[in-house]
Amino acid sequence: MDSDEETLANDYRQAAAYEGEDYGLERTDSSSGPQDLQAQLQAAAQPLEYQATLETKISSYDQYCNLFHFILNSEGPVDIEVPSPFWAWDVIDEFIYQFQSFCSYRTKAAFTQESGQVSEEDLQILRENPNTWGCYSVLNVLYSLIQRSQISEQLAARKRNEDPTPYMGEYGGRPLYQMLGYFSIVGLLRGHCLLGDFALALKTLDDIELNKKAMFARVTAANFSTYYHVGFSYMMMGRYADALRSFNHILIYISRTKNFQKGAQYDSIAKKSDQMYALVAICVAMNPTRLDDTIHTALREKYGDQLARMQRGGPEALPVFEEL
């Protein structure tokens, strides 16, 4: 990354950081104790119903704000047992998913308000809640969890083969902060991809080594999301060879573990894999290269015709790029 990009990244971080110790979150009610907090933690990891009402989506945002406010602003670290890295990933992943979903709905409402596809009642609710699921608020939460946990300092120490303990501070040694901070870094990768800042998306992973020993690699969904968004960022920056390395790595992993993975989460990953193969086709068309035999076979089965049309070029190729 050149000096201009480095300056931009630092400016972005500073703009997204909270001013003061309250981290910018307003809290509307309080937790009554560890049991109540444990229930909030479990609820935060649960997917919102697909057909949830607008009021439910806004209420979910308020609940996340309450939870993160308590974790970030309590007098001293919150002392509570966390279930596992899987839970921490689910919390951050669902938080970003609901942000993405709400923004999509709000955009749809803006473009279709005259067609009657969005009710007047929902339009009025959106007007009354202009800051709900705002980009600034969501980025602030992620940056604040990273800052509180001092996870970046710990990861940087590990990369230097140093003991990370002196860098943990009061909060960073607690699993709750450590896990949420770590997966907030991975969450920022996705968040900046959604916002179209692909250089900064990659910059967020400076302190995380992309290998099987990393914490994200222990959680299948986090492992897939990381390599997907790294590959997507490289592709959008025109670094097709780097993108293919990222896509190939995770697609080979998924193909080798598919017989051991079951459930709704793996079904979602399988569906996303098809989208990744579409991106592989684009990268191969732009940068012809030899693929792993497994990936090559699957690519030909899924997108063989489209790949051939893109490789031939000419007027008929552009619609295929747009489609994929």
Secondary structure, DSSP 4 states (H G I P E B T S, - for coil): --HHHHHHHHHHHHHHSPSSTTTT---SS---SHHHHHHHHHHHTSPPPTT--HHHHHHHHHHHHHHHHHHHHSSS--------HHHHHHHHHHHHHHHHHHHHHHHHHHHHTTTTSS-HHHHHHHHH-TTTT-HHHHHHHHHHHHHHHTHHHHHHHHHTT--SGGG-TTTTTSHHHHHHHHHHHHHHHHHHHHTT-HHHHHHTTTTS--STTSGGGGSHHHHHHHHHHHHHHHHHTT-HHHHHHHHHHHHHHHHHHTTT--SHHHHHHHHHHHHHHHHHHHHHHHS-----HHHHHHHHHHHHHHHHHHHH-STTHHHHHHH-
